[in-house]
Amino acid sequence: MRHLVHTAKLNRNCGHRKAMLVNLACSLIEHESIQTTTIRAKELRRFVERLITMAKAGGDHKRRLAYAKLKINTPSEFVQTKKLVLKKLFDELGPRFADRQGGYTRIIHMPARRGDSAPMCLIQLLNEPVKAKEKKEAPAAEEAPKAEEAKAE
């Protein structure tokens, strides 16, 4: 039984899975839209939305936590691009989603991949700001006395 198990293993060991999610997250933040399999996209959504929530809070502590999540301290030729991703995350995406309470990504399903028939999808960061819902006033309280007056006449 899989009680309290929320992570998809994606047929990889722990280190490979984490590295893959970090690379997918960097690509998504950099390009704001990537095409991947549906299961990977659903796992990626959890990872990226936590990073964006950190970026919304801002501050040095949250920046260091995101720095650690993106594994920037590892020696690699991609460190510079990861630092640019971190800068974009905190300077552009954090303020963009400041008014949104969550749900920063959208998953659009696409036709299955041709070679192995894997379910594919497009995962995107949202662009439009949150639309404030208009509050409806309670007209029923005002119309009720008018209705009673009409019946009395």
DOKOLTOR-61693 format. One record per residue: residue number from 1; residue in three letters; x negated, y, z negated of N, C-alpha, C in turn. Coordinates in Angstrom, 3 decimals. Layout:
BEGIN
{NUM "Ala" {X Y Z} {X Y Z} {X Y Z}},
...
//
This chain:
BEGIN
{1 "Met" {-0.840 -1.178 0.000} {0.000 0.000 0.000} {-0.884 1.241 0.000}},
{2 "Arg" {-0.390 2.290 0.655} {-1.191 3.506 0.815} {-0.634 4.636 -0.055}},
{3 "His" {-0.400 4.387 -1.309} {0.114 5.425 -2.185} {-0.952 6.486 -2.417}},
{4 "Leu" {-0.553 7.739 -2.352} {-1.414 8.893 -2.608} {-2.618 8.968 -1.676}},
{5 "Val" {-2.520 8.364 -0.509} {-3.587 8.447 0.484} {-3.055 9.315 1.619}},
{6 "His" {-3.644 10.495 1.791} {-3.114 11.449 2.755} {-4.050 11.701 3.924}},
{7 "Thr" {-5.207 11.088 3.944} {-6.191 11.363 4.972} {-6.197 10.253 6.005}},
{8 "Ala" {-6.167 10.630 7.271} {-6.304 9.650 8.346} {-7.782 9.336 8.510}},
{9 "Lys" {-8.123 8.070 8.624} {-9.535 7.685 8.696} {-10.124 7.888 10.083}},
{10 "Leu" {-9.291 7.926 11.106} {-9.714 8.201 12.475} {-10.787 7.239 12.988}},
{11 "Asn" {-10.813 6.029 12.467} {-11.775 4.985 12.867} {-13.230 5.437 12.750}},
{12 "Arg" {-13.526 6.213 11.715} {-14.883 6.688 11.485} {-15.201 6.567 10.015}},
{13 "Asn" {-16.508 6.521 9.714} {-16.876 6.534 8.307} {-16.771 7.963 7.777}},
{14 "Cys" {-16.970 8.140 6.499} {-16.690 9.410 5.836} {-17.519 10.557 6.419}},
{15 "Gly" {-18.807 10.364 6.565} {-19.678 11.429 7.058} {-19.367 11.822 8.492}},
{16 "His" {-19.098 10.822 9.326} {-18.776 11.103 10.727} {-17.457 11.838 10.841}},
{17 "Arg" {-16.477 11.438 10.026} {-15.168 12.079 10.058} {-15.260 13.545 9.626}},
{18 "Lys" {-16.007 13.806 8.548} {-16.156 15.183 8.075} {-16.878 16.044 9.108}},
{19 "Ala" {-17.925 15.496 9.715} {-18.670 16.247 10.729} {-17.788 16.542 11.934}},
{20 "Met" {-16.964 15.569 12.328} {-16.075 15.772 13.460} {-15.049 16.859 13.159}},
{21 "Leu" {-14.484 16.864 11.950} {-13.510 17.879 11.583} {-14.136 19.267 11.530}},
{22 "Val" {-15.366 19.358 11.040} {-16.061 20.646 11.005} {-16.294 21.153 12.418}},
{23 "Asn" {-16.725 20.276 13.309} {-16.970 20.689 14.693} {-15.679 21.086 15.399}},
{24 "Leu" {-14.603 20.324 15.168} {-13.314 20.694 15.758} {-12.815 22.024 15.201}},
{25 "Ala" {-13.012 22.239 13.893} {-12.578 23.499 13.283} {-13.353 24.680 13.851}},
{26 "Cys" {-14.656 24.517 14.025} {-15.463 25.593 14.606} {-15.012 25.895 16.030}},
{27 "Ser" {-14.713 24.859 16.791} {-14.246 25.063 18.162} {-12.888 25.759 18.177}},
{28 "Leu" {-12.000 25.368 17.276} {-10.677 25.977 17.228} {-10.768 27.444 16.831}},
{29 "Ile" {-11.589 27.763 15.857} {-11.726 29.149 15.416} {-12.382 29.986 16.504}},
{30 "Glu" {-13.353 29.408 17.192} {-14.061 30.145 18.232} {-13.180 30.394 19.451}},
{31 "His" {-12.489 29.362 19.929} {-11.711 29.469 21.166} {-10.224 29.729 20.921}},
{32 "Glu" {-9.746 29.517 19.707} {-8.355 29.701 19.278} {-7.369 28.748 19.933}},
{33 "Ser" {-7.844 27.800 20.720} {-6.975 26.797 21.313} {-7.846 25.663 21.833}},
{34 "Ile" {-7.563 24.434 21.413} {-8.308 23.287 21.926} {-7.342 22.147 22.198}},
{35 "Gln" {-7.773 21.235 23.048} {-6.983 20.060 23.383} {-7.644 18.853 22.729}},
{36 "Thr" {-6.863 18.068 21.994} {-7.389 16.897 21.302} {-6.257 15.892 21.113}},
{37 "Thr" {-6.561 14.771 20.473} {-5.512 13.790 20.216} {-4.611 14.291 19.089}},
{38 "Thr" {-3.414 13.765 19.033} {-2.429 14.243 18.073} {-2.865 13.991 16.634}},
{39 "Ile" {-3.414 12.830 16.350} {-3.810 12.501 14.980} {-4.950 13.410 14.526}},
{40 "Arg" {-5.918 13.649 15.409} {-7.006 14.563 15.072} {-6.479 15.970 14.833}},
{41 "Ala" {-5.523 16.390 15.649} {-4.967 17.737 15.507} {-4.249 17.898 14.170}},
{42 "Lys" {-3.542 16.875 13.736} {-2.832 16.964 12.463} {-3.798 17.029 11.291}},
{43 "Glu" {-4.898 16.289 11.363} {-5.922 16.377 10.317} {-6.645 17.719 10.381}},
{44 "Leu" {-6.893 18.184 11.590} {-7.575 19.461 11.771} {-6.737 20.607 11.234}},
{45 "Arg" {-5.424 20.523 11.409} {-4.538 21.574 10.915} {-4.693 21.754 9.414}},
{46 "Arg" {-4.773 20.661 8.663} {-4.956 20.749 7.212} {-6.265 21.455 6.871}},
{47 "Phe" {-7.330 21.099 7.587} {-8.663 21.641 7.325} {-8.718 23.134 7.650}},
{48 "Val" {-8.203 23.520 8.816} {-8.298 24.913 9.271} {-7.401 25.828 8.452}},
{49 "Glu" {-6.224 25.362 8.089} {-5.326 26.226 7.334} {-5.884 26.527 5.948}},
{50 "Arg" {-6.613 25.611 5.362} {-7.272 25.898 4.095} {-8.375 26.939 4.278}},
{51 "Leu" {-9.120 26.847 5.389} {-10.158 27.836 5.658} {-9.557 29.224 5.864}},
{52 "Ile" {-8.456 29.301 6.586} {-7.830 30.603 6.838} {-7.273 31.180 5.543}},
{53 "Thr" {-6.752 30.339 4.670} {-6.272 30.817 3.376} {-7.418 31.386 2.564}},
{54 "Met" {-8.594 30.755 2.633} {-9.778 31.319 1.970} {-10.131 32.668 2.574}},
{55 "Ala" {-10.044 32.774 3.891} {-10.396 34.019 4.570} {-9.413 35.130 4.219}},
{56 "Lys" {-8.152 34.796 3.998} {-7.170 35.794 3.593} {-7.518 36.384 2.240}},
{57 "Ala" {-7.987 35.542 1.326} {-8.342 36.023 -0.001} {-9.576 36.915 0.060}},
{58 "Gly" {-10.507 36.587 0.968} {-11.709 37.393 1.124} {-12.624 37.273 -0.084}},
{59 "Gly" {-13.641 38.104 -0.125} {-14.561 38.107 -1.248} {-15.742 37.181 -1.017}},
{60 "Asp" {-16.767 37.407 -1.805} {-18.007 36.641 -1.649} {-17.839 35.183 -2.041}},
{61 "His" {-17.072 34.936 -3.103} {-16.914 33.556 -3.568} {-16.222 32.696 -2.513}},
{62 "Lys" {-15.131 33.207 -1.950} {-14.407 32.445 -0.920} {-15.267 32.283 0.333}},
{63 "Arg" {-16.081 33.286 0.657} {-16.975 33.182 1.808} {-18.004 32.081 1.583}},
{64 "Arg" {-18.506 31.971 0.376} {-19.482 30.913 0.081} {-18.832 29.540 0.115}},
{65 "Leu" {-17.588 29.446 -0.346} {-16.884 28.163 -0.282} {-16.649 27.747 1.167}},
{66 "Ala" {-16.252 28.693 2.008} {-16.049 28.385 3.428} {-17.381 28.033 4.082}},
{67 "Tyr" {-18.450 28.708 3.677} {-19.802 28.428 4.165} {-20.167 26.973 3.878}},
{68 "Ala" {-19.832 26.524 2.666} {-20.121 25.140 2.290} {-19.230 24.161 3.043}},
{69 "Lys" {-17.947 24.519 3.247} {-17.030 23.633 3.977} {-17.471 23.445 5.418}},
{70 "Leu" {-17.984 24.514 6.029} {-18.411 24.435 7.426} {-19.804 23.841 7.575}},
{71 "Lys" {-20.430 23.460 6.471} {-21.737 22.786 6.480} {-22.797 23.613 7.219}},
{72 "Ile" {-22.834 24.899 6.948} {-23.772 25.770 7.635} {-25.184 25.581 7.114}},
{73 "Asn" {-25.331 25.048 5.905} {-26.661 24.904 5.328} {-27.433 23.709 5.876}},
{74 "Thr" {-26.851 22.924 6.755} {-27.567 21.789 7.322} {-28.440 22.246 8.475}},
{75 "Pro" {-29.632 21.672 8.637} {-30.487 22.089 9.749} {-29.925 21.586 11.073}},
{76 "Ser" {-29.666 22.505 11.980} {-29.085 22.148 13.264} {-29.283 23.298 14.218}},
{77 "Glu" {-29.191 23.023 15.500} {-29.295 24.096 16.478} {-27.986 24.885 16.584}},
{78 "Phe" {-26.932 24.408 15.929} {-25.639 25.066 16.020} {-25.362 25.985 14.837}},
{79 "Val" {-26.366 26.226 13.998} {-26.148 27.036 12.808} {-25.723 28.451 13.189}},
{80 "Gln" {-26.325 29.041 14.218} {-25.983 30.405 14.609} {-24.528 30.503 15.047}},
{81 "Thr" {-24.044 29.533 15.806} {-22.648 29.603 16.230} {-21.709 29.409 15.045}},
{82 "Lys" {-22.108 28.582 14.074} {-21.273 28.402 12.896} {-21.218 29.680 12.071}},
{83 "Lys" {-22.322 30.427 12.027} {-22.304 31.696 11.302} {-21.399 32.698 12.012}},
{84 "Leu" {-21.379 32.676 13.340} {-20.472 33.550 14.082} {-19.022 33.150 13.841}},
{85 "Val" {-18.787 31.851 13.720} {-17.438 31.359 13.420} {-17.004 31.845 12.046}},
{86 "Leu" {-17.903 31.791 11.068} {-17.588 32.257 9.719} {-17.286 33.754 9.735}},
{87 "Lys" {-18.051 34.510 10.501} {-17.818 35.956 10.611} {-16.455 36.227 11.239}},
{88 "Lys" {-16.118 35.505 12.303} {-14.820 35.688 12.950} {-13.689 35.293 12.012}},
{89 "Leu" {-13.906 34.231 11.253} {-12.886 33.753 10.321} {-12.537 34.823 9.299}},
{90 "Phe" {-13.544 35.458 8.708} {-13.293 36.424 7.642} {-12.994 37.831 8.162}},
{91 "Asp" {-13.528 38.194 9.328} {-13.324 39.552 9.825} {-12.092 39.702 10.706}},
{92 "Glu" {-11.720 38.666 11.452} {-10.588 38.771 12.370} {-9.373 37.960 11.910}},
{93 "Leu" {-9.594 36.677 11.610} {-8.447 35.807 11.327} {-7.840 36.069 9.955}},
{94 "Gly" {-8.657 36.369 8.958} {-8.131 36.670 7.628} {-7.163 37.844 7.649}},
{95 "Pro" {-7.584 38.997 8.212} {-6.644 40.128 8.291} {-5.446 39.867 9.211}},
{96 "Arg" {-5.638 39.071 10.269} {-4.531 38.803 11.190} {-3.402 38.054 10.499}},
{97 "Phe" {-3.759 37.118 9.618} {-2.754 36.300 8.948} {-2.474 36.763 7.522}},
{98 "Ala" {-2.801 38.012 7.206} {-2.642 38.507 5.837} {-1.185 38.467 5.372}},
{99 "Asp" {-0.239 38.704 6.270} {1.177 38.740 5.886} {1.860 37.391 5.996}},
{100 "Arg" {1.211 36.419 6.581} {1.813 35.103 6.801} {1.536 34.214 5.593}},
{101 "Gln" {2.542 33.468 5.161} {2.424 32.624 3.980} {1.910 31.224 4.272}},
{102 "Gly" {1.562 30.928 5.490} {1.087 29.598 5.857} {1.525 29.314 7.278}},
{103 "Gly" {1.147 28.164 7.791} {1.541 27.806 9.142} {0.830 28.655 10.172}},
{104 "Tyr" {-0.490 28.629 10.141} {-1.286 29.476 11.027} {-1.544 28.813 12.373}},
{105 "Thr" {-1.186 27.543 12.513} {-1.472 26.823 13.746} {-0.191 26.299 14.371}},
{106 "Arg" {-0.280 25.980 15.649} {0.839 25.410 16.392} {0.319 24.192 17.134}},
{107 "Ile" {1.059 23.099 17.108} {0.685 21.894 17.841} {1.715 21.679 18.946}},
{108 "Ile" {1.231 21.650 20.182} {2.091 21.447 21.345} {1.730 20.099 21.956}},
{109 "His" {2.682 19.199 22.021} {2.424 17.865 22.553} {2.293 17.904 24.065}},
{110 "Met" {1.382 17.083 24.585} {1.102 17.020 26.019} {1.230 15.574 26.476}},
{111 "Pro" {1.156 15.330 27.777} {1.206 13.942 28.251} {0.013 13.136 27.742}},
{112 "Ala" {0.180 11.837 27.689} {-0.865 10.950 27.180} {-2.113 11.010 28.057}},
{113 "Arg" {-3.259 10.754 27.435} {-4.525 10.755 28.168} {-4.513 9.607 29.166}},
{114 "Arg" {-5.076 9.847 30.317} {-4.956 8.900 31.419} {-5.755 7.624 31.200}},
{115 "Gly" {-6.929 7.716 30.625} {-7.793 6.546 30.496} {-7.293 5.516 29.505}},
{116 "Asp" {-6.961 5.959 28.296} {-6.568 5.005 27.258} {-5.160 5.246 26.728}},
{117 "Ser" {-4.418 6.161 27.341} {-3.037 6.451 26.977} {-2.905 6.951 25.535}},
{118 "Ala" {-3.922 7.682 25.065} {-3.866 8.256 23.721} {-2.949 9.485 23.741}},
{119 "Pro" {-2.126 9.656 22.726} {-1.249 10.836 22.696} {-2.076 12.106 22.508}},
{120 "Met" {-1.909 13.052 23.419} {-2.708 14.277 23.397} {-1.835 15.464 23.002}},
{121 "Cys" {-2.489 16.520 22.521} {-1.780 17.740 22.191} {-2.724 18.919 22.259}},
{122 "Leu" {-2.141 20.089 22.231} {-2.874 21.341 22.249} {-2.647 21.977 20.896}},
{123 "Ile" {-3.723 22.303 20.180} {-3.586 22.979 18.894} {-4.088 24.399 19.064}},
{124 "Gln" {-3.274 25.358 18.611} {-3.567 26.773 18.800} {-3.408 27.524 17.497}},
{125 "Leu" {-4.152 28.631 17.381} {-3.903 29.582 16.308} {-2.824 30.537 16.792}},
{126 "Leu" {-1.924 30.905 15.908} {-0.836 31.803 16.288} {-1.358 33.212 16.491}},
{127 "Asn" {-0.743 33.943 17.410} {-1.154 35.306 17.704} {-0.178 36.345 17.181}},
{128 "Glu" {1.091 36.041 17.218} {2.081 37.044 16.883} {2.170 37.238 15.371}},
{129 "Pro" {2.423 38.460 14.917} {2.576 38.710 13.484} {3.903 38.165 12.973}},
{130 "Val" {4.020 38.112 11.683} {5.252 37.618 11.062} {6.356 38.648 11.265}},
{131 "Lys" {7.504 38.188 11.698} {8.652 39.078 11.861} {9.456 39.054 10.570}},
{132 "Ala" {9.658 40.230 10.012} {10.420 40.316 8.768} {11.892 40.063 9.064}},
{133 "Lys" {12.493 39.215 8.278} {13.908 38.923 8.464} {14.738 40.077 7.910}},
{134 "Glu" {15.749 40.463 8.670} {16.619 41.534 8.211} {17.565 40.992 7.154}},
{135 "Lys" {17.663 41.724 6.070} {18.560 41.299 5.006} {19.974 41.731 5.346}},
{136 "Lys" {20.868 40.780 5.259} {22.270 41.084 5.522} {22.913 41.541 4.218}},
{137 "Glu" {23.609 42.652 4.309} {24.328 43.127 3.133} {25.574 42.275 2.956}},
{138 "Ala" {26.061 42.262 1.764} {27.229 41.446 1.465} {28.498 42.192 1.863}},
{139 "Pro" {28.959 42.049 3.110} {30.174 42.752 3.527} {31.440 42.124 2.956}},
{140 "Ala" {31.343 40.888 2.510} {32.533 40.203 2.006} {33.083 40.903 0.771}},
{141 "Ala" {32.225 41.470 -0.056} {32.684 42.152 -1.266} {33.440 43.429 -0.910}},
{142 "Glu" {33.028 44.109 0.153} {33.700 45.341 0.560} {34.993 45.049 1.322}},
{143 "Glu" {35.014 43.985 2.101} {36.175 43.674 2.918} {37.299 43.019 2.122}},
{144 "Ala" {36.959 42.421 1.011} {37.973 41.730 0.215} {39.063 42.685 -0.273}},
{145 "Pro" {38.735 43.881 -0.823} {39.825 44.778 -1.246} {40.653 45.269 -0.062}},
{146 "Lys" {40.026 45.487 1.102} {40.752 45.929 2.282} {41.747 44.860 2.734}},
{147 "Ala" {41.327 43.623 2.646} {42.218 42.526 3.031} {43.408 42.424 2.093}},
{148 "Glu" {43.170 42.656 0.801} {44.268 42.609 -0.167} {45.241 43.765 0.067}},
{149 "Glu" {44.705 44.952 0.435} {45.561 46.103 0.718} {46.425 45.861 1.945}},
{150 "Ala" {45.824 45.189 2.948} {46.562 44.910 4.178} {47.701 43.927 3.906}},
{151 "Lys" {47.458 42.964 3.029} {48.502 41.987 2.704} {49.624 42.648 1.891}},
{152 "Ala" {49.259 43.612 1.047} {50.256 44.272 0.205} {51.181 45.141 1.039}},
{153 "Glu" {50.723 45.702 2.128} {51.543 46.561 2.981} {52.455 45.743 3.796}},
//
